[in-house]
Amino acid sequence: MKSSVVFFCVIAALLLLRAPTSVEAATCNPTELTPCAAAILKSSPPSSLCCSKLKSQAPCFCQYQKNPSLSRYISGGRKVAAACGVPVPSC
């Protein structure tokens, strides 16, 4: 049993060493935030799917804020992001 734990640790270490070190750029698509609509517009608690989508779209927040058709949702979006623990950048 001890040898299987050591083997697992060695395999895990090798996988971590081979993991890519660069971060992929997010694909900015505001429709990905559709699961957050109720939380943003109605001030309801965000779902786990909403929080997941916010995390994946976080690198796009500044771009969304500059878009006049999306910027009106920023204040509600900040509250939802805070509830999800997603940091909102200063743009």
Rosetta blueprint (number, residue, H / E / L):
1 M L
2 K H
3 S H
4 S H
5 V H
6 V H
7 F H
8 F H
9 C H
10 V H
11 I H
12 A H
13 A H
14 L H
15 L H
16 L H
17 L H
18 R H
19 A L
20 P L
21 T L
22 S L
23 V L
24 E L
25 A L
26 A L
27 T L
28 C L
29 N L
30 P H
31 T H
32 E H
33 L H
34 T H
35 P H
36 C H
37 A H
38 A H
39 A H
40 I H
41 L H
42 K H
43 S L
44 S L
45 P L
46 P L
47 S L
48 S H
49 L H
50 C H
51 C H
52 S H
53 K H
54 L H
55 K H
56 S H
57 Q H
58 A H
59 P H
60 C H
61 F H
62 C H
63 Q H
64 Y H
65 Q H
66 K H
67 N L
68 P H
69 S H
70 L H
71 S H
72 R L
73 Y L
74 I H
75 S H
76 G H
77 G H
78 R H
79 K H
80 V H
81 A H
82 A H
83 A H
84 C H
85 G L
86 V L
87 P L
88 V L
89 P L
90 S L
91 C L
